[in-house]
Amino acid sequence: MNIFINQLQKELSRSMHLDELLDQLQPKKPFAISINSQFIAKAHYSATMVHENDSIEIISPVTGG
């Protein structure tokens, strides 16, 4: 199954929930997630399935002045 993470293609061996994918990726906290330009609340990670050709963005906050 092919997906895109921050515009880079990644192949997954099986379908999985978003929280499973994040366990594999181990992104640096804090971060926010969008799938196909739709924000996903942290409370919904375990109920959100990742599908073929999904475009997932892992967004880290930018600080500074």
C-alpha positions in Angstrom: 0.0 0.0 0.0 1.5 3.3 -1.0 1.0 6.6 0.9 2.7 9.9 0.9 4.3 11.4 4.1 5.3 15.1 3.8 5.2 14.5 0.0 7.6 11.5 0.1 6.2 8.2 -1.0 6.2 5.4 1.5 5.1 1.8 1.1 3.3 0.1 3.9 3.0 -3.7 4.2 -0.6 -3.5 5.4 -3.5 -1.2 6.3 -3.2 0.4 9.7 -4.6 3.0 12.0 -2.8 6.4 12.2 -1.6 5.7 15.7 0.2 2.5 14.5 1.8 4.4 11.7 3.0 7.1 14.1 4.4 4.4 16.4 6.5 3.3 13.5 7.6 6.8 12.4 8.3 8.2 15.8 8.0 11.9 14.8 9.5 14.4 17.1 6.9 16.0 19.4 5.0 18.3 19.3 3.4 17.8 16.0 0.0 18.0 14.2 -1.3 15.6 11.5 -3.4 16.2 8.4 -4.6 13.6 6.0 -5.6 14.8 2.6 -5.6 18.4 3.9 -7.9 17.5 6.8 -6.7 18.1 10.3 -6.9 15.0 12.5 -7.3 15.5 16.3 -5.0 13.4 18.5 -8.1 11.9 20.1 -9.0 10.4 16.7 -5.6 8.8 15.8 -6.6 5.3 17.0 -9.8 5.4 15.0 -8.4 6.9 11.8 -7.4 4.4 9.1 -4.6 5.1 6.6 -5.7 4.3 3.0 -4.0 3.8 -0.3 -2.6 7.0 -1.7 -3.4 9.1 1.4 -1.3 12.3 1.7 -0.2 12.7 5.3 1.5 15.8 6.6 3.3 15.8 9.9 3.6 19.4 10.9 5.8 20.8 13.6 5.3 24.2 15.1 7.6 27.0 14.2 8.7 29.4 16.9 10.6 32.6 16.8 10.1 36.3 16.3 
